[in-house]
Every structure is written in C-alpha cells, then in structure tokens.
Amino acid sequence: MSIVLQLPYVMKNEKKGYRWVIVILLLFSTTINYMDRQVISYLKEYFCTPVAQGGFGWTNIAFADITSSFTAFYAGMTILAGWVINRIGTKLGLALSLICWSLFEQMALGGSCFSGCQTT
C-alpha cells in the first residue's frame, strides 16, 4: 500500500520540472512572436525609401495598407487558431502554429525578395 501512495508523489515531483520547461518554451515563443511583429514598424523607413536609393519605394498609404491588412488578418486568425487549438490540444496546436508562422514568413520573405529583385 505504501508503494502505491509514494508513486503519485514521485510523479508530481517529476512534473514540476517539466512544467517549468513548458513555461519557458511558451515565454520564448511568445517573445519571438511579439518581436517579429514589431519589426514591421522599424522597417517603415526602408520600405518607403525610393527604389533608386535601395528601398521598396512604397508610399505611406501603401505601407499603412500593408500593416492594416497584416493586423486584420492576424486578429481574424486568432479566432480560428483558438478554435483549432481547442480541438487538437495545446501541445500539438502550439507546434503547428509555430510551423505555420515560420512557413508564412518564408513565403513573405520570398515574395519580397522576388519583388525587390525584378528589373524594369
């Protein structure tokens, strides 16, 4: 009987360390996510610089349209992501969200590279 009572106690101690690892991973993933979204505002000067000077040549209105579209899409996807995570679970949901975020960033990087590399 004493062995059965001690087993949950051992399992609880092992889970404490594991929980802190999860908390730290969530902290880092959230921090990277917020830093990534803030980069857009820092790059405004570069995006709005004329093409002749090495920028993209966007107007302020074009930059505002891009950032507004990003923010609206991000807000809409938050609702969908919450529904999906409730269905599939937190661990798998976080892993899939990080993979999707990385893939979309790579597609965005490729699109901006191709538009910046075109010659007229």
N, C-alpha and C positions, 0 to 999 in steps of 0.2 A: 504494500500500500504506500509506503514512503517513497518508493521509486516513481510511482505514478504522480505523486504530488510534487516531486522535485523536477520532473521533466518539463512541465509548463514554465517553471521558474527559470530554467536554463534557456528555454526558447525565448522567453521575454528579454533576457539579457542580450541574446544574440540579435534580436530585432532592434534594440536601441541603437546600436552602431550602424545598422543597415538603414534605419530611418534617417539618421543624420547624413548619410551619403546621398540619399534621395533628396533631402532638403538642399544640400549643397549643389547637386546637379540642377535642381529646379532654379536655384538662385543664379547660377551661371547662365543657364539657357534664357532666363528672363532678362538678365542684364545684357546679354549679347543681342537679344531681340530689340530691346529699347535703344541700345547704341546704334544698331543697324538702321532703325527708323529715323534717328536724329541726323544721320549722315546726309540725308537729302537736303536739310536746311543749310548745312555747311557748304554744300556744293553749288548753291544757287549762283554764286559769283562766277564759277566756272561754266555752268550751263548757259548763263546769259551773256557770256563774253562772245564777241563776234567770231565767226569761223576763221577769219583772216588772222586773228590773234591766238588761235588754238582752242577756242571754246566751241560750244554747240550752236551758238547764235540764236538761242531762244529769246523770245520777248518775255517780259514779266508776266503777261497774261498767259502765255503758253506754259511757263513754269507753274503758275498758280493752278492751271487746269490739270497738269500732271499730278501735282501734290494733292489736289482735291480729289481727283479720281482714285489715287492711292489710298487716301484716308477713307473714302466712302467704301471702297472695296474691302479694306481691312475691317471696317465696322460691320459690314454685311457678312463677311466670312467668320467673324467671331461668333455670330449666332449659329451658323452652320457647324462650325467646329465644336461648339458646346454640345450640340445635339449628337454629333458623331462620337465625341468622347464619352457621353453618357451611354451610348450604345455599345462601344467596343472596349471601354475601360480606360483608366488613366494612363497606365504604363504604355500600352500599345498606342493610345491616342497621342501622347507626347512624342513618342518615337516617330510616328507618321507625320505629325505636324512639323517636326524639325527637318525630316527628309523632304517634305513638300516645300517648306520655306527655302531650303537650300536649292532645290531644283528650280523653283521660280526665280530665285536670284541669279542662277546661272543663265537662265533664259533671258532675263533682263540684261545681264552683262553682255551676252552675245548680241542682243538686239541693238544695244547702244554702241557696241564695237562696230557692228556692220554699218550702222547709220553714220558713224563717225569716220569710217574707213572709205566710204564711197567718194569717188572723184566726179567732178562735174565737167 
